[in-house]
Amino acid sequence: MDSPSLYSLRQRFNEEHILICFNGPITRSLIEEVGNALRDYLQSTEVQAGAAMDVFGVYVEMSQNIRHYAASRGYDDTSAQATVVIAHAQPDLYTVSAGNLVEQADGQALKARVDALAAMDKAQLKAAYKDQLRKPRAPQAVSGAGLGLIEMARKCCKPLESGLDDLGDGRAFFSLRATLQIGPAS
C-alpha cells in the first residue's frame, strides 16, 4: 500500500477555506469536542460573541439532529456516520454543512421542509417560529419541538440549502448547508 499523501486534501481545504471537517460516526463526546474547537477558534478571531454563538449553535443543532435521527432509526456505527464541514469563505461569512444517511422517505420530507423554509423571508420565518412554538408537542416525540430548523433559517443570511442523493435500497444521503454572516467584535 502506498503511503497516503494529505497534500491534495490540504490544498482543497485551503481553497475552500475549510476550518473543520469531520467524517465518521458521530457521538455526543465528538460533538462536544468539535464544538469546543470551533468555539475556541471563533473566540480567537475576535468575532462578535453573539455571532460566534450563532455559528456554534447551528453546528450543534445540525450535529445533534443527525445523532438523534441515527439513534431513532437504530443505525449501527457504519450507518450512523456523518460528514460535517465548517468553512470561513469570506471575512464575514461562515458556512456550516452537515450530511448523513437517511431513509429515502424521511429525506424527501426533510428536504421539502427545508425548501419551504428557504422560500420564506425573515418576517415569515419569525411567524413560522412563533406558530411552531404555540403548537402542542406530540407525546411520542423523541426530540425537540421542531424549532431547530426554523431557528437555523432565521440565523442565516442566505436561505438554507439542502440536497438528497439517492443511494438505492430505500436510503439517501441528506445534506444541509447554513450560511451565516458575522462581523468583527466591536
C-alpha positions, -999 to 999 in steps of 0.1 A, spaced: 0 0 0 13 34 -9 19 60 18 -10 84 19 -4 120 9 -27 145 25 -13 174 5 -40 174 -22 -67 172 5 -50 200 24 -49 221 -8 -86 216 -13 -94 225 23 -74 257 19 -90 266 -14 -125 261 1 -115 278 34 -125 247 54 -117 252 91 -131 219 105 -141 188 87 -153 155 102 -164 123 86 -174 93 106 -196 80 135 -210 110 154 -212 107 192 -221 131 220 -184 134 230 -173 141 195 -200 168 190 -187 184 222 -150 182 212 -155 196 177 -178 223 193 -151 233 218 -125 236 189 -150 257 169 -158 279 199 -121 284 207 -114 293 171 -142 318 169 -131 334 202 -95 337 189 -106 356 157 -123 384 176 -158 377 162 -187 393 180 -198 370 208 -234 367 196 -224 359 161 -199 333 172 -227 317 192 -249 316 161 -222 296 142 -217 274 172 -254 269 177 -260 259 141 -232 234 143 -246 219 175 -282 218 161 -271 200 129 -249 175 147 -274 167 174 -302 163 148 -280 137 130 -272 119 162 -309 118 173 -320 106 139 -295 78 137 -304 67 172 -342 68 164 -336 46 134 -313 21 153 -285 27 129 -252 9 136 -219 28 136 -215 25 98 -250 38 91 -248 65 118 -218 83 101 -220 119 94 -200 145 74 -197 179 90 -178 208 74 -173 243 88 -158 269 64 -149 306 66 -152 316 29 -151 354 32 -141 377 60 -177 378 73 -193 346 61 -192 311 77 -209 280 63 -219 250 84 -227 219 63 -237 185 75 -249 153 59 -259 119 69 -276 87 57 -314 88 59 -343 67 49 -354 80 14 -390 90 26 -375 108 56 -350 126 34 -377 137 9 -399 151 38 -370 169 53 -358 184 20 -394 196 14 -394 213 48 -360 229 42 -371 241 8 -403 256 23 -382 275 49 -358 286 22 -386 303 3 -396 324 34 -384 359 42 -373 370 77 -409 380 87 -423 347 75 -396 328 94 -404 347 126 -441 340 122 -434 303 115 -412 301 146 -440 317 168 -466 293 152 -444 263 159 -438 275 194 -476 275 201 -482 240 187 -486 213 213 -456 189 214 -465 153 203 -463 130 233 -444 104 214 -418 129 200 -383 118 208 -366 151 201 -375 188 204 -405 209 195 -395 212 158 -380 246 162 -344 238 153 -346 241 115 -367 273 118 -342 288 142 -313 279 119 -331 295 89 -336 327 110 -299 330 118 -288 326 82 -280 354 58 -289 332 28 -317 306 25 -308 271 39 -297 248 11 -303 211 10 -296 181 -12 -307 145 -13 -286 118 -31 -304 85 -37 -283 56 -26 -307 29 -35 -323 3 -12 -346 30 2 -318 51 16 -304 85 6 -277 109 18 -292 142 31 -271 174 30 -278 207 47 -259 240 44 -264 271 65 -246 304 57 -241 329 84 -228 365 82 -209 377 112 -190 409 118 -159 416 138 -161 424 175 -169 460 183 
